[in-house]
């Protein structure tokens, strides 16, 4: 499957506890997000990276890799959800914000080698270790060293296509936002197929670790800019 590293917009490491409760305001519009970046509350990573995400608490601990995947991976979600009024409104809001506010969850067949690679990444210092009000701890590690990025990409290239394992309404909104942005660019005659909105940021969990709905990354912790704002 195709799953690539990406430049992330995320909270400043030393201000994450200030940023997360304020995400409703920060992600309310382009001006608010630009202001948070100018203030140093949020930051734009200068280069592309993969991120390792760990969610621990009841009923256990799961580890996934965060990457951008072609937006067509979302077509496996509930088609009826895509036609709902709420999904259409959410799609317009994401298209206007031009940022995907959190990863969508997918499940894939991870190899033992991938488990070793991600385990090695988790031996380093984490970017974040945040416990939410429900007692769930969210940890994130950044992987940007060239050899580590290449190793993860090689493993993901060999993996079969992932299976949708998240919120159908949210996936429908992301797919809708991508379509709205693509329509605008096509109308301008500048569409190439390589635009960021053709990709959705996803957290890929090993299928063996996920039963039913997968864990959800907190809104605003790892976002993907899908168009210029």
Helices and strands as residue ranges (DSSP letters): E 3-4, E 8-11, G 13-15, H 16-19, G 20-22, H 23-26, H 30-39, E 42-44, E 50-57, E 60-70, G 71-76, H 79-82, H 85-97, E 99-100, E 104-108, H 112-121, E 128-131, E 137-143, H 146-158, E 163-164, H 168-188, G 196-198, E 199-206, G 207-209, E 223-225
